[in-house]
Amino acid sequence: MHWLTRHRRFALALICAICTGAIILAALFRNIPFADSIWANETSFRDAVERKARRVKVHDEFVFLGIDEASKQLDQVSPEEIDSSPALQKMRQAFPWPRGVYAELVDQLCDAGARLIIFDLTFDPERDGDDEFRAALDRHRDRVVIGADIETNTNPALGKVGVIFVPPRKDLIPDGLLDDRVGYVSIWPDSDNRIRRINYAMTDRQVMEHLQGVDLSPAQPWETIYESLDARSLRKLGFSNRIPPAGRSGMIRFSPNDAYQSHSLFEIFVPALWEHNYGRGTFFKDKVVLVGAASAIAHDVHPTPISDATSGPLIHFHAIAAALDGDCLSETSPLVNLFLLLGAGCVAWLVVVFVRQTLLALVLLLALAASYLGAVVFFYNALGLFVLTLPVLGAFILSGLFSLGYDFTLERLEKVRTRRTLERYVSKNLVKEILENPDSFYSSLRGVRIPVTILFSDIVGFTTMTESADPEKLVAQLNEYLSRMTGAVFENNGTLDKFIGDAVMAVWGNVSSRGVEEDAKACARAALAMRRELATLNQSWQARGIAPFHIGIGINHGDVLGGNIGSQEKADPTVIGDAVNLASRLEALTRTYPVDILVGASAAGLIRDDFNLRSVALVQVKGKTQPVEIFTLIGAKADRTDPEFLQRLETYEAGFGKFRERDFVRAKIFFSQFLEFYPEDGLAKMYLERSLEYEEQPPAAAWNAVEVFKKK
């Protein structure tokens, strides 16, 4: 202790070096879990800055003609109007339309003076009207750009990713992707599936490397440059100098999400609308017209920093606008990032070393952190430069806080250690242990990681009760309830961790353990005892005219950090960690699902041999990135639960499995069969309703039956 006091500056420098070094290590090895969290948060922060930062200006000359449901159905057009328009007659056919529709569209828009027509569509399969469309493309070759595709496929036998170039039909464009009227529409998202970068042009080598994730040998003779739909459009508009070099994918600043509202394509061919809405075509004079999918059924939407559902065609407008206005973004280089991280650790060390007042040093640290955030936003808005933020702030704040904590501990520890310890504990045998074996005791304060089973129980709607009930009677009722609940915990060898208002937190395996399986089973027996005790209490209360209680119980098993947690003035032996948080979240979910006990998958696996369980859901609770299976506890097998109910429960579980497999018709049948015998069963009714809903309107292809909860 005395050596640390004498060498305070060296110790503080060591703390700052360790904190900064850990962040730098995470920057070098991004595949480790700690680093993944840092960089995922950094990306989320960057998106938040983009949402609040200035936008690329909206270009009034950009017009989006959407292929929407109104254009496909033509339900807003009279039969007389359809009969009088050759284009509408073709559109009346099933979608995809004959390409004569696009030929007439090109002619009509070009005759109206459109500067450029961009098709965010690919024209690979053969269709009626190809000859008409080819002639229109040839007539207006300087004012038309159409799409092509670059796709990937996986060879299961070789486990390799292949790249397929899908140009328009040769009957339309003989030179395919090499023709200056053709650009690829493919936009590749970042690893989190969010689009932030645009590849305006790529060589075939770069395409292969990007999509296959490998570096090809320089000896490969692939050097053909392919340009995107955005680059071709820029070139046609006379801004070739704004196209970034091939292979240089760049982040872009987006226009407002509500820019470039869709105009229905069919309106172009309805004379009355052409005259009323577009001034007989004068509206399109010198306009850049983008033709693409605008139907909700097409699902051509993608997550971007500004929205979780940005229209695919409009992303091309965002990219073209960003290039035209020079609003492509950049980020600080790895070398600059390294200096920023080192500087953060050094500044934190200087503050703590020379500002000896803890509160003043803390305020200065927070002020410097806020100033750095302000500088980040300024550079982003003014220069389009994103400066590394969260890792730098992490190195700075961690270095500062750990250094302040070290300083504070160093100054206070000798004065208060014995006195505060005695104030926390009043048990004679514990005081004796502190006095007779101080080394052993202080070692236990440091904490230990142990596997435990945690139970949370809470009274549903208790806060509302406190607003209207008689305080004295309610306190008496609550004390009677808590006495029975804690009795159930103690009778099953559990540790009462704490009361949280009307909630009870109990732990098995932290003070003493009989093995993880037996601990979990003891916790389950306690939960069932709570259920029985509450039923007895409610019966007694109702007989006395007292409102009953309804509780929710959450059970989870996992590794936690056990130790004395708290402040210098007051600390309690407790457990903390993700497993504790999940148990609390499960208790809260009893308000969502019509059951009184919810069990996490890890605990369910330990008790399944001795207890009957029932599947409830696959959920992703707040604070978790992976979904977890949850079950409800029916009863102990030794208690001989109603055998008929257990047999019928197989029907429910079969329906639950079919629901997960998206077989909603079969799921509906199974749930209906179960409800014939147990018509008031809440879970079965809930899943029957969902099955009927999904049968009528199936969920998205990415649906995996996971229910995500954003709130605690």
N, C-alpha and C positions, 0 to 999 in steps of 0.2 A: 504494500500500500504506500509506504513512504517513498519507494523508488518511483512509483507511478506519479506521485505528487511532484517529485523533483524533476522528472522528465515529462512534464505535462505537454509541452509543445510537440515533442517527438511522438507521444502516444496519440495526440490528436491528428498529427500528420499520418500516422499509421492507419487510424480509423478512416480518414478521408481517402487514403490510397486504396484501402480494401473496398470501400463502397464504390468508388469510381472504377476500380479494376473489375468489379463484378459486372457493372453496366457495360464496360468495354468488352469483356468476355462474352456477354450476351450479344453484343453487336457483331462479334466475329463468328460466333457459333449460333446461328439463328434457329437451328433445328432442336435445341434443347427446350424443355417446357417453359422455363423461366423466360427465355428469350422470346418464345412464341407469344407469350402474354404481352411483353413489352412492345413488340412490333405490331401486334394486332391492335393494341390500344393506340399506338402512334398513328396507324392508318385511320382508325376511327376518329382520332383528334383532327387529322388532316381533313377528313370529310366534313367534320363539324365546322372547321374554319372555312371550307369551300362553301358550305351552306350559308354562312353569315357574311362572306366576303362579297365584294362587288362582282357583278356578272358581266359577261360579254354582252355588248349592246345588241338589241333586237334589230335585225335587218328587215326593214319594211318591204324590201324587194323579194323576200323569201315567201313563197306560198306553198302550203302543203295540201295537195289533192289526195284525200283519203279514200281508199277502197273500203268502205264501211258497209254495215248491214243494209243501210238504205239503198246503196248502190247495187248490192247483190240481190236484194229482194224487189226493188223498184216498186215498193208498196206506196210510195208517195207520188207516183206518176200515173196519169190516167191512161187507159187503153188507147185513146185517140192520139195522145202524145207519143206513145210507144210506136204505134203504127206509122206515124209520120217521120220517125227518125230511124235510119238504118242502123246507127250505132246502138240505140236502145233495143232494137229488135235482136241484135246480137247479144247484148247484155242480158236479155231475158232468158237466154240459155243458161244452163248450169255453169257455175263458177268452177274452174278457171274459164274465162271468156275466150271466144275466138280472138285472135290477135288483130283482126281487123278493127276491133274497138280501139286498141292502142294506136293503130295507124291513123284512124280518124282523129283521135285525141291529139296526136303530134301535129297533124296538118292544121287543125283548128287553132291550137295554141300558137303555133308558129305564124299562122296568118294574122293572129291577133297581136303579134309583136313580141312574144315571149323571148327572153334572152337565152334561156337554157332550160331544157326539160330533163330531169333526172329521174330514172326509174329505179327505185329500190326493190327491184324484182329481178328474178333470174328467168331466162327463157330457154331452158334446156329441152324439155319434151316437145315433141311435134304437136302443133295445134292448127286448126283451121285458120286461115288468114295469114299464114306466114309470109306469103308472097306480098300481100298488101303492106304488112309491117316492114318487111325488108325494103320495099320501095320508099316508104316514108322515112326510114332511117337513112337511106342513101340521099333522098332529096334534102334532108335537113341535118346532114352529118356533122356540121359545125355547131349545132344547137341541141344535140341529144347525147345523153350518156345513159347506158343501161348496165344492169348488174350481172355479175358472175359470182361463182361461189368457190370457196376453198374448203374442202371437207376433210375430216379424218376418219379412218376406220382402223379397227384393231384386228390383227390376225390372231385368233385364239391359239392356233398351233405354235406360232413363233413368239407370241406375246409382244409383238411389235406394233407400233402405231404407223399407219400408212397415211400418205397425203394424196388427196384426189383434187385435181383442178377441174372444175365444172364450168366451162365457158358456155356462151349461148350457142344455139344450134348453128352449124356451119352454113345452113341455108339462109340464116339471118346475117351472121357476121363470120365470113370465112376465116379471118385471122384470129378469131377468138379473143383471148385476153391481151394480145399484142395490138389489137386495134384501138385507136385513141378514143373510140366511143364506148369502150368496155372497161369497167373497173370492178374489182372484187368488193363485195358487200360485207365480207366477214370482219367482225370486230371481236377481238379476243379479250376476255376479262382478266382481271388479276386473280390471284389464288383464292380470294374470298368470293369469287364470282361477281364482283362489282366492276363495272367498266369505268376506268379512269384514263386510259391511254388509247391513243389512236396510232395505228401503223398506216401512214399515208402511202408508203411504197415499200416493197420488199423484193429482193432477188429471190429466185427459186431456192437458192442455198439457204437464205435466211428463213424462208417459209418452212423448209424442212427442219432446220435447227430449232426454230421456235415451237413448232407443233410436236416434234418428236422429242424435244428436250435433250438433244445431243449435239456435239460439235462435229461437223463433217470434215473429212480430210480436205486440205487445201487443193489437193490434186483433182478433186471433182470439178469438172468443167461447167458448173452451173453459175451463170452470171446474168441470166435474163432478168430484167427488172419488170415487175408487175406493179401497176398502180391501183390504188383503191378507188372506189366510187368518188370519194371526197377529192382525191388528187386529180382525177380526170376532170371533175367539175371545176376545180381551181384552174386547171390548164385551159379549159374551154372558155373560162371567164377572163383569161388573160393575166392570171396571177401565178404563172409557173414558178416565179421566184419565191413564192410563199410556201412551196411544198418542201417539207423537211427531207433530208437525204434518206435514201432507201435504208431500211432496217433500223432507223432511229425512231423508236416508239416514244411518243411524248405525252405527258399529261396535258390535258386541256382545261381551260376555264370554261364553265358551262354558261349558256344563256339561261334566263329565268325558265323555270319548269313549265310555266303556262304560256310561253311564247309559241308562235306559229300554230295557231288553232287550225284544226282540220276543216277543209271544205269538201263536201261530198262530191265525188267524181261525176255522179250521174247528172248533176246540175249543168254540166258543160253542154250536154246534148238536149236539154229541154229549152226550147226557144224563149219561153217566158222568163225562166230563171236566168238564162244567158243574158237576156236584155236587162232584167231588173237587178240582179245581183252583181253582174260583171260588166254592165254598160256595153253590151254587144262586143265584149272582148277588150275594151280599152283598159279594164282593170289589169290585164296581163301584160300590158306594154312594158318591156324591159324587165319583166319579172323572172326570177329563178324559181321554177316550179318543180317540186318534188312529188312523185307519185309513189305511194306505198300503202301498206296495210294499215287500216285505222279501225278495224273491227276488233271488239273485245274477244271474239271467238278465236281470232288469229293468234292471240297471246304473244304478239311481237313486242314485248316490253322487257326491259332489262334494268337491273339495279345499277344506279350510278350514285356519285356522292350527293346529288341534290334530291334524289327520290329513289324509292324502292321499285318504281314502275315507270321508267322513262321510255317513251315510244321509240322502238328501234329505228324507224325512218328519221325521226327527229334528231337522233344522235348524229346522223350525217349532217344535218343542218348545224348542230352545235359545233361539229368538227370543222366544217367549212368556215363558219363565222369566226372561230378561234384562230384559224390560220389567216383569214383575211385581216383581222384586227391585231395580229401578232400577240395573241393572248394564250400562247402555249406556255406551260409552266415548267419550272426546273426545280431541282433540289440541291442542297449542299453536297459536295463531294465527300467521299469517305475520309480523305485527309483533313478537310475542314471539320467534319464531324468529330474526328479524334481530338483535334485541338479544342473544340468546344467542350468536350467531355473532360479533358484534362483541366481546362480553365475553370469549369464548374467546381471541381474538387478543390482547386487552389483557392478560389474566391471563398468557398465555404470555410476553409481552414483559416484564412485571414480574418474573416468575421468573428469566428469563435475565439481565436487566439487573442485578438486585440480588443474585443468588446466583452468585458468580463461580466457585465450584468446579463443574466440569462434572459429576462423578458425583453430587454432592448435588442439583444442579439437575435432573438426569435423574430421580433418585428422587422428587423433589418433583413433577415433571410427571406421573410415573406414578401417584403417590398421589392427586393431584388428579383425574386421569382416572378412577381406580377409585372415588373418592368420588362423582363425577358419575354413574357407572353405578349406584352404589348408590341415589342419589337418584332416578334414573329408575325403577328397580324399585319403590322405596317409593311414589312418586306413582302408579304404575300400579296397585299393589295397593290402596293406601289410598283414592285419589281417582278411580280410573278415568281418569286423565289420562296420555296418552302424550306425554312431552317429547321434542322433537327430540334425537336422540342421535348417530348416526354422523357427520353433517355437522359438528356442534359439536365432537365429539372429533377429527374430521379437521382442522378449523381449528386447534384447540388443539395437537394433537400435531405436525402439520406445521409450524406456526409455531415451536413449541418446538424440534423436532429440527433444522430448518433453521437456526434461530438458534444452537443449540449447535454445529452443524457449522461455521457461519461463524466462531463464536468460536474453536473448536478450530483450524480451518484458519488463522485470522489469527495465532494465537499460535505455531503450530508450523511454518508453511510456510517462513519464512526460515531456521530452524535446520536443518531436515532435508532440504530439497528436493534439494540437490546430492548429499549423502551417500547418501540413500536411493535416488536415481536410479541412482547408480553401483553400489550393491549389487544392484539388480535386474538390471542388464545387465552382462555380462562380455565381450561381443563388442567387439573393438577398433574396428571401423568404426562401431558404434553409439555407443560412448563418444565417438568423434571427432565424430559428428553432434551429440551433446548439447553438447559443448564449443564447437564451431565454429558451430552454428546452433541456439542454445537456443530462440529464438522459434518456429522451425518445429517443433522437437521437442515443446515444451510444447503447441503447438496440436494436435498429433496425439494427445496424451493425453486431450483432451477428448471424444474419441469421434466416430464418424461412422456414419451409417445407410447400409448397403450391402446389395445382393441377393447372397445366397450359397446354396450347396448344402451341407447338413450330413449327415454320415454318423456314426451310432453303431453300434458292434458290441460284443457282449458274449458271454461264454462261458456257456452254459446250465448251471446247477447247479454253478458253480465254488465257491460258498461251501460247499456240501455236500462237495465234493472235499477242501477244505482241512482238514476235520475228521478225515479218515481217512488221507489220503495222506502219504507220506514228504515232509517239508518241502523237503529239498534237491532231491529228484528233481522235485517239483512246480514249484519255482521255476525249475529248469533247463528243464522243459517249457514253462512259461509264457513264459520269455524267448525260447525258440526260436519259439514261436507269435507273440509280439509282434513279433519281428524280421521275420518273413514278412509280417505284416499291415501294418506300417509301410512295408515295402518296396513293397507293392502301392499304398499311398497315394502314396509319393514318385514311383514310376514313372509315375503318372497325374497328376502336377503338383498334388497336394493338399498341404495344410498340416496337419501333425499338431498338433492343438490341445492335447490332453492325454491322459494315461492316467488313468483313474478306476478304480483297482484293476486288474481284468482287462479292463476296458472300454477301447475306443479311440474317441476323438472326433476326426474329421477335417473340414476345411472346404475348400471350393473357392470362390475369388472374394474372399477377404478381403485377402490380401497382394498378389496379382496376379490379374488376370482376363482370360480370352480371350473373354469374352461369356457371358451367363447360360446360353445353350443348351449351349455347349461345356463350360462348367464342370460343368453337370449331367450331361452325357454322360461326362465324365472320371470323375465320381463313380460313375456306373453301371459303367464299366469297372473301376474299383477294386474295387467290390463283387463283380463276377464273378471278378476275380483273387483276392480273398480266398477265395471259394468253392473255386476251383481249388487254391489253395495249401493250404487246410485239408484238402482231400481227399488231397493228396499227403502232408501231414504225418501224417494219420490212418493212411494205409496204412503209412507208415514206423514209426509208433509201435506199431501192432498187430503188426507183424512183430517188434518188440522186446519185446512183452508189456506195452506201456504203454497205459493206457486212453485212448481217443480223446476229442477235444473236439467239442462241437456248439455252433454260434454262431447268434445272431440279429443281423440287420442292419436298421437303420431309416434311410431316406433321405428328406429333405424339403428343399424350396427355399422361400425367402422373405426378406423384409427383416429385418435384424438390426442391433443396435447393436454396432459394433466399436470396441475401444479397449483400454487397459490397465485391467483390472479387478482389484481386490483391496484390500488394506489399505495403510496407510502403511508397514508393514514389508516387505510382499511383494505384488507385483502381476504379473500375466501378461497379455500381449496375447491377447485371446480375443473371442468373440462371444456375445452374450446376446440373448434375445428369444423371442417366441412360436414362431417357426419352429424354434428350437433345441429348445424343450420338446417340440414335436410330433415331431421326429425321434427324441428319446429315448423318447417314448410308443410310437412305431411299433416301435422295437426291442423294447420290452417285449411288444408284442402278438404277436411271433413265438412266444411261449409259448402264446398262445390259438389262433392259426391255424396249421395244419400246413405252414408255409412258413419258409424261412430268411432271406428278404429281403422287406421291405415298403417300398413306395414311396408317398409322399403324392401327392395329385392334382396339386399345382403342379409337382413334379419330374417326374411322369409325363407331363404335357403337354409338357415340354421335351425328353424323350428318346424319345418315342413313335415318331418317324420312323426311328430307328436301332436300336431295341430292341423285342423282343417282350415284351408285358406281359399279365398275366392278372388279371381282376377278382377281388377278395377279399371286400370288405365295404364298407358305409357305416357309419362309426363316429363316436361322439362321445366323445373321450377326456377324462380329468380335466383341468379347467382351460379347456376349450373349450365355447362355447355353441352352436356350429354343427357339424353333422356333416361329415366329410370322406371322400371316396372314397379307398380304399387298394387298391394293386395289388401283385402280386409280379412280380419280374423273372425272366423265363425265360432270356433270353440275347440276345446281339447278333445282329441280322439278318445281319451280315456273316459270322458264324460258321456260318451255314446249319444252324440248329436243325432237328431231325427234322421234315420237311414233313408227314408223316402225323400227328404229334402236333399240329402247328399246325392242320391241317385238322379233326381231331377236337375241338380246343379250341373251334371255332365252336359245336359242340353244347353244350359246357359254358356258353359265354357266352349262348347262347339260353336255356338253363335258368335261368341267373342273372337274365336279364332278366324271364322269366316269374315267377320267385320275387319279384322286386321289385314286379311288377304284381299280386301276390296270386293269380296263376293257378297254384296249387300242384299241380294235377293235371298240367298241361303241363310244369311245372318238373320234377316227379318223372320224367316220361317222358324228358326230355332228359338229366337226370343219370344215369338208369339206362342210357341208350344210351352215354353217355361211359364209364361204369364197365365196360361190357362189354369195352372195349378196354384200359382202365387200371384194373383192379379195386382197386389199392392206392392210388389217388389220394385223399389225405386231404380236400382241399377238396370234391371232388364227393361223397364219402361224408357229409361233415358237412352239406352242403346237401340231400342226399337225405333224411337223417334228419329235418331240420327241415321239409322239404316234406311228408313223411308225417305228422309231428306236427301241422302246421298244417292239413293236409287233414282230419284227424280233429277238430281243435279249432281253428277259425280264430282268429287274433288279433283284438284289439279294432279297431274302425273307425278309430281314430286311429293304428294301426300303420303305420309308414312304412319298415320294414326297417332302421332305425337301431339299432345296438347301442351302448348307453351304458355306459361304463366309469367307475366311481367311484374306482378306485384307480390308482396310477401303474403 
